[in-house]
Amino acid sequence: MYRKYFIFPNINPIFFKINKINIYWYGIMYLISFIFIKKISYKKSKKNNFKKEEIYYLLCFCFLGLLLGGKIGCIFIYHINDFIKNPIILIKFWKGGMSFFGGLIGVIIVIFVISYIKEKKILQITDFITPMVPIGLTMGRIGNFINSELWGQVTNVPWAIIFPNSIKEDIIYIQKHLEYQDIFFIYGNLPRHPTQIYECFLEGIILFLILNIILKKNIFTGYKTSLFLFFYGIIRFFIEYFREPDIQFTFFYNHIILNINQLFSIIMIVIGLIIFIRNLYNYYI
């Protein structure tokens, strides 16, 4: 007798069509996040010495950096062979496939440029932006779920979901774990962790509460930035143990197994700690 698993609802990734133009759910999620972030940032503008016009252009360029950096990072880290065969995939933002760490680098580059032009401190800008980033992460992970991408490892937990498009990975898995072949033949796919939902909850909702409610007071310059880097790094490092790993980027050292996203997460944690300690020291000196 086999456990009943949740079946992915097979949502159409296309939200609606205008003539021959497809509007995808993934793009709608980013649009919703932009609207919410813009609304919240306008309310915070007076307390943070930002003009509404400055905020608008800051958000627009940051979203541009996020999209370009996220897409370029995803392609050159995970899909370089597909890009060589079909370079047009670089501009297909609506179909998903975004690297958070690539997007982060893109946003950092934008902030460096803006801080230079506007003669503002980099950490002053990042302290203003980072508390709102979880909104984008929440919407983005919902988009990942709708696209049925970034699912997790095979599992038998009660809330596991059958993702129909995981067929290739499932076949490889049952070749090594024959005890799952009966489940595969019953469902046509294997049950997996819904890591998009995990990330939506932890990277999105929980991180938003930490930055905006639990630790909302900005004690010193760089405080919110350091908290974001530290907590996101920890959350992402933990979730990577449930995501389907990128085998081509898995590292082994003294029986310790880490993937590339966990290495990036460790870097974020370390940078967050350095910013926190350094600026806390300067604050009390």
N, C-alpha and C positions, 0 to 999 in steps of 0.2 A: 504494500500500500504506500503510495508516494504522496508527499505533501503537495498541497495545491499552492501554486505560486501566482503572484500578480502578473498579468500580461500587459505589456506596454500598450497603451491605448491607440498606438499607431496614428498619431495626430498628423494632419497634413501640415508640413512646414510652411506652406504658402498661406498667408493670412487672407489675402484677396488679390484679385487681378484687375488691372485697369488696361483694357485692350489686351496687348501682348506683354504688358509689364507685370511681373510678379512682385508682390509685396510680401516679404517673408516675416514670420513671427520673430526671428532672431533680430532683424533690424528694428521691428516694433519695440522689442524689449529695450534696446539701447535708446530709442527715442523716448520711451517712457522714463527711463532713468535720467536722461538729460533734462527733461521737463521738471522732474522732482528735485534734482540737484540744483537746477537754476532757481527754483522757487525758494528752496531752503537757504541757498547762498545769498540771495537778495535780502532775506530777513537778517542774516548775520553780517551783512556788509557794514553797517554803521559801527558795530562793536569791533570790527577788525580793520577799520580805516581803508576800506576798499570802496570805490565808486561802482555803481551798478554797470556802467559802461565797461569798466575795467574787468568786472566779473564776467560779463557776457563774452568778451573776446578771450579772456583767460579760459573759460569753459570750452568755447568753440575750438580753440587751438589744442587744448588738452585732449579733447575727444578725438581730434584729428590725429594727434600723436599716439593716442591709444589704439585707434583703428589701424593706422599704418604700422606702428611698432608691433601690435599684436598679430597682424596678418603676416608681416615679414618674418617675425620670430617663429611663428608656427610653421611656415613653409620651409625656412632654412634649417630649422631644428628637426622637424618631423617629416616633411614632405618634399625634400629637395629633388628627389628623382621624379616626382610628379610635376614639379615646377619646370624641370629641364624638358620634359615631354610636352608640357602645355603651360607656358608662362602666363596665360590669361587667368589662371586661378588666383594670381596675386591680387586681382581687383574684385574677386567674387566674395565680398564681405558678407553678403546676405546669406550665404550658405554655411556660416559658422566657421570653425577652425581658427581660433584665436589663442595665442599664447599670452597668459597673464604677465609673465616676466618680460616678454618682448614688448607688450603694451606699457609696462611700467617704465622700461628704458625709454620708450618713445615719449612718454609724459615727462620724464625727468629732463630729457633734452629740451622739450618745449619750455619747461619751467626755468631752466638755465638761461635760455634766450630771453624770455620775458623779464626775468629778474635783472638781467643786464640792461635791457632797454628801459625798463621802468625804475631802475635803481632801487629795487627792493631786495631784502634779504631772501635767499632761497628758502630757508626754513620758515620764514614768515608766510610765504606763499603755500608751502606744503602743509603747514599747520592749519591753514584755512581749508585746503582741499581734502586732506586725508579723512576727516570725519564723515565725508559724504561718499567716499569711494565704495563702502559696503553697499550702497544703494545700487550702483552699477553692477557690482558683483552678484547681488541678488537677482537682478533682472537678467544678467548674462547667463547665470546657471539655470534659470528657468528656460531660457532660450536653448541651452545645451540639452535640457531634458526633452523639450519639444522636438528638437532635431534628432533625438535618440543617439547622442554622441557622448563621449567621455564617461561611459558606464564603467562600473567597477569589476572587481575580480569575481570569479565563480564562487558561490556561497550557497548554503542551505538555510540561512536565517529566514524567519517567517515573513519578513518584509521584502525578500528578494524579488526582483522583477525579471521577466523574460523579455529581452530586447531582440526583436527579429533580425536586426542587421548585424548582430554579433556572430553570425554563422561561421566566418572564417576562423576567428579566434576560438570558437567553441569546438570546431573540428580538431584544431591543434591541441586543445586542452584534453579532449577525451582520448586522444592517442597516448597521452601520458597518464591519464586517470580513468581507467576503464570502468571504474565503479559508477561513473556518471553517464555511461552510454545509454542506459535504460531511460534515464530522465530525458536525454537528448532525443531519443526516438519517440518518446511520448509527446514532448512539447515542440520538437523541431529546433530548439535552442536550449541553452543552459541558463539557470537562474543566476543573476549577478547583483552585486551591491548597487543600489541607485545612488552612486556617489555625487551625481549632480544635485540631488536633494540634500545630501550631507553638506555639501559645500554651500548651497543656498542658505542653509540654516546657520552653519558655523561661520563661514567667511562673510556672509551677508548680515543676517539678523543679529546673531550674537556679537559680532565685531562692531556693528552699528551701535548696539546697546552699550558696549564697553566704552567706545569713543565719545558717545553723545549723552549718555545718562550716568553710567557707573563712574567713569573717570572724565567727566565733561569739563572740569575746570582746567584751563590752560595755564599751568603753573609758570612755565618759562618757555622761551622760544625753542622750538624743536621738540617740545613735550608730546604733542599729538602725533607728530611725525614718527618719533621713536616708538610710541605705543603701537602705532599701526604696523610698522615694520616688524616689531617684536612679536605681537600677537598673531598677525597674519602668517608670519614664518612658522610659528609653532602649530597653528591650525593646519596649514598646508602640509607641513612635514608629517603630521599625524594622519591626515586623510590619504596621503599617498600610499599608505599601507593597504588601503581598500580599493584604490583605483587600479585599472588594468595597466600594468607597468609597461614602460617603453623599454623593451629588452635591449634594443641597440644602444641605450644610454643608461645601462645599469652598471654600477661600479662595485667592485669587491675589494675589501681591504681588511686583512686580519679577521676574516669570517663576518665582517660587517658589510651588509648589502644596502646600498643607497642608489636611488635613481637621480637623474639630472635635476628634477624638480625639488628633490630633498636637498641637494647641494645648494641650489639657489635659495631655498628656504633657510638653510643654515647661514648663508651669507646675509640674508635679510635680518635674521635674529642678531647676528654679530654687529651689523651696522646700526641697528636699532639700539642695542646696548651701548655702543660707543657714543652715539648722539645723546642718549639719555645721561650717561655718566659725565660726559664732557660738559654739557650745558647745565646740568645740575650743579656741577662744581663751580662753573662760572657764575651761576645764579647766587650761590651762597658766599662767594668770595667778595 
